[in-house]
Amino acid sequence: MATDERNFRSSYYEKVGFRSVEEKKSLEILLKDNKTLDKVKLQQFCLRFTVPGIYRNLVWKVLLDVVPIHVDSHKFVMQQREQECNDLVYYLKFMRIVDDHTPKPQLFLLMWLLETGKLKYDWTTQMDNHLYQSLCSISQSLLNVFESDVDIYWISKGFFQFVDKFYNDVPKLIEYTRNLLEKEDQVLFNHLLDIGALNAIPLQNWLCSCFAGVISESSLGKIWDKLTGGSCKILVFVAVVILITLRRHLLKCLMTENVLKCLNTIAEEMAEVIVNKAIEMWQQYGSLLTPGTGPDSLKTHLPVSRPKPV
């Protein structure tokens, strides 16, 4: 009961704009009182709590390997990161691939392709690559969160590399999503299946972009905290909760086009509700609370069922 009450209070404080003093102080201790940061403890914090916005840039950069765990090295490393960004942009301009008017998400993708040696002579065809487009979507969302292009590029790259690690398991995640939806709301599942919309839901795009462009940035950070903590399965619960939250509208849809139109109109207020419910469901099913272990491993079968609310 004590744990439930604490979770309720934490959730309530977040909804009204306050942070748990205890949780914020514990993070400040992890960040400020050590010359060498403990990545495992930072991952655990991200999995258990929401990272305060003022610390998110630093925490994400540490967990995405943008900066090392040695705090004294951060300034020098970021100077090198900035120089590398400048060099990449210089060479792309020299090759007349980009100019000052190139959209930043496209610029960041081209920078990554050049940096990793994947840039092709016919680079325009690479802009349509499904996986590469997820990097553009992620960076586009981050442009609304952070001010520094250097930070945005390296953090985008870090999230993209995370996606690349589980990319081969996306079919399993999609299967898990469908199974979980059927378990949570069989009526909705059957309806979407009957009208042929189940396979048309852009689950692969949602998962690969980590819901960038789908969920507003003001709420998306809470989900990306869990990603940096090591859980990709949180994305499954976001997808399921989106569908369940919109069930009343989806049940009225008789054509796939109407379903897709409905899914493209998630208001900012609704996004906050979806994210909070997704995290709650993820925790109740058994979230990964210790990085590298636990029930977050990719399995196609479902966990033990939990009571459905009346």
Order of alpha helices (4+ residues) and beta strands (2+ residues): alpha-alpha-alpha-alpha-alpha-alpha-alpha-alpha-alpha-alpha-alpha-alpha-alpha-alpha-alpha-alpha
